[in-house]
Amino acid sequence: MRAWVNGRILESIDEAAITVTDHGFTVGDGVFEAVKVVDGVPFALSRHLARLSRSAAALGLPPVDEQLVRRAVAESMAGQDLPLGRLRITWTGGVAPMGSNRGEAPPTLTCVAGAMAPYPETAAAVSVPWPRNERGALAGVKSTSYAENVVALAHAAERSADEALFANTLGNICEGTGSNIFYVVDGELRTPTLASGCLAGVTRALVLEWFGGREVDEPMAALEAASEAFLVSTTRDVQGIHSLDGRRLPAPGPVTREAARTWALREAEQPDP
């Protein structure tokens, strides 16, 4: 693993690098992207950087310097053999006074690159009792304020599940802690619309473009009629759901298998779609 922080490579991943007054550390005032690396090449990097910029703008952070980020990506990956890896790019409000107000310091930029193990082919998912606020200030933003997801994942782990699924305040299907969900009802592949408050996932968008599916907002109860379902994310790709709130599902089901096959073919053809 190799880390780049504000223009320099750390001698050790454990080296002190971020001040305790950084606003991203003290109040979670930051945004980030996780990017998969395939055979030493960051996949869909341009889409991830575009979303990083949108997230920063939504939080009112200074504009992201894309060229600097690309430099950080290249330098953090240099010298590493990464047949399958992961980048984490983080852009925060920088040094600030204690409290919620921002300071005058420039943003902090970090990039960490390292190897990643592939996800299992299938996962168990459970719904959680806390809703996503589709009208909240952070709706659809990939913010570093992730404590809600930590709590939800702990709830899932206590129930022997791998991912937690949120409804929104309307009771409609929204998203996982770090994934988007697709499900099949009456042979039709569906996924929540962005108006649900879910993250505009890069993998979600590419599955819709490459494989298809209908965007629709439906109550969580609609999942009870699903014949199969799968999760998508940068690190999961297409991952079947074999258990949904304790109900066994075929995984990977026929639609999931075809979506995964299409994904693998198109990903190999287009490293930066």
N, C-alpha and C positions, 0 to 999 in steps of 0.2 A: 504494500500500500504506500502511496506517495501523496503528500499534501502540499498545496500551493496556497499561500496566504498573503494577500496584498502585495503581490509582486515577487515573492521569494519562495523557494522550495525549502521546506523544513528539513533539518538534519535528521529528525526523528519524528514519527507520528505522534509521540507523546510530548514533544517540545511545546512549551508555553508559547501561544501565538496570538490569542485574542484577549484584549483587556477585559477586566470584570465590569467595566462601565459601558461595554458595547451594548447598544439598544436591542440587538438581536438576542443577546444572552439574557438581559435583565427583564425585558417585557415581550420577547418574541416578535419584535418589530423587524421582520425579514421575510424573504421569499426564497424558494429553492426549486431546483429541478434535479431529478434522478434520471440519468441517461444510461441506457445499456450500451456496452461495448461488445462488438462482435468481430473477432479476428483483428483486434487492434483498431477498429474503426467505430467511433460513436454513432449509434443508430439514430436517425431522425433528429440530428443535432439542431438543424435550423428551426424545426418546429418547436423544440424545447426552448430554444433561446427566444423565440417569438412569444411563447407563453410566459417565460420569465419576465420579459419586458411588460407584458400585459398585467401580470401579478404585481410588479413593482409600481406600475402606474395606478393600479387600484388601491394600493396602500399609501400612495402619495410619496413614495420613495423617489430619489433622483433617477433619471433615465439610466438604464443598463448600458454600459459600454460594451457592445457586442464584440468588438475586436479584442478588447482586453480579456473578455471571457474566453474567446477562442484561443488566445495565447495561454491562458491558465489551463485550459483543457489539454492543449498539446504538451505543455511542460510538465503537468502532473502525470501524464501517461508515458512520458519519455523513459526509455530504459526498462519498461515493464512488458512482459509477455502476457497479453490478455486475450486469449481465445474467447473467453466469456468474462466480462467485467462490468463494473458499475462506476459511474461518476456521480458525485454529488456536488452541485454548484449552488453556493449560497450567497445571497446579496442582502445585507442588512443596513439598518439606519446608521451604523457606525457609533462612535463614542458619543454619549449624551449624558446630561445630568441625571441623577437618580429621580425616578418618576416617569410619567408617561410622555412628557413633552420631548420632542427631538432636540438635539443640539445642532451645532454648526459644522461638525466634523464631516469629512467625506464618508461615503458608504464603505463598508467592509465587504471584500470579495474573497471567497475561499473556493477551492476546488480540490476534492479528494478523489483519487482513482485507485481502484483495487480489484482483485479477482472476485468473482461471484459464483456461487454454486447454482445450478439450475433449480427452478422450483419443481415440486412434484407435479405429476400430470393432472391430479385432481386435488380438491380441497373440500373441507367441511365449512359451512357458513351458518351463522345464527344471527337473527335480528336482535337489536338492542333497544332498550326502552327510552333512549334519549334521541330526540329528533335533530336533524340538520335544520338550520334556519335558512330557508331559501331566500329570505329577504334581508339577511344579515349583511353587515359590511364586508365580511370575509367570504361570502357565498361564491363558490367557484374559483377562489384564490388559493394558490398553492403556497400557503403561509407556513412559516416555521412554528407557529402556534399550534402544536400538535397534541397537546395534553388530552384533549377530548378523544383523540384516536387511541392514545395510550390506554385510557380507561376502558374504552370499548373493546380493544384487543385483549385486555386482561379479563374482561367479562366473557369474551369468546373462549379464551384459553381455559377458564374455569369450567366450561361446558364442552371441553375436548374439541373445540373448533379452531380453524385456522384464520378465519376472517369474520369480521363483524359487519352487518348490514344496517344502514340507517334508513328510516323513513324521514320525510321532511315534516314540517309543521302541519301540512294538510293531510298527513297520513299516507302520502304516496311514496312509492319506491324511489330511493335517491341514489345511494352509492355505498361502497365499502370504505374502510378506513384508508386504504391505499389502492383502490381498484374501482372500476366501473363494472356494472352487472348487465349481462344479456340473458334473456330467457325465452323459451319457446312455448307458445300457446297455440293450439290448433294448427300446428305446422308453421306458424309465423314467428320469425325472430324479432324480438322487441328489446328496447332499451329506454331508460328514462330520457326525457328531453333535458337540455341544459337549464331550462326554466325550473327544473326540480331543485336546483341548487347544487347539483353534482359538479365535480371538477370536469372541465373540458379535456378529458384524457387524450393524449396523443394516440395511444393504442386504440381507444374507443373510436376516434375519428377515422383512423386507417381501416379498422374492421368495417365500419360503415361504408367507406369508399371502395374497399377491395372486395368485400363479401356481401354487403347489404344488410338490411334490417330496418325496422320501423321505429322511429322515435315517438314514444307515447307516454303520457303520465297516467299511472293507474295506482289504485290502493295496494298496499302490501299484500292484501288478501289475494291479489291476482297471481302471486307466486305459488299459491296452493294449487293452481291449475296448470302450472308449468310441467311439461313433460321432460324437460332438461334445462340446464342453465349453466352459464360459465362466467368466470371473472376475467377481466382483461386489465393489464397494466404494463408499464415499461419493463418491469422485471419478470412478470408472470407470462407475458405474451397472452395466449389463450389457455385458460386453465379450467377444466371441467369442475362442476360442483357435484360431489357424490352424496352429500347430506345437506339438507336445507331445513334448519330448525327441527332437526331430528328425522325428517322425512327422507328416505333413501331415493336417490335419483340415478338413472343410468348415466355413468360418467366414465369416459367421455361418450355422450350420446351422438347420434349420427350427424346432427347439425354442428355440434361442437367439433367433431372430428374433421368435418369438411372446412369449417372456419379455420381450424388450426393448420390444416394442410395448405389452404390458400395463403394464410399468413406466412408460413415458412417459405413458400415459393416466392411471394412478392417481396418479403424482407431480403432474401438473397439477391434479388434483382435490383433493388433500390435502397442503398444504404442511407440515403438522405432524401426520402420522398417528400 
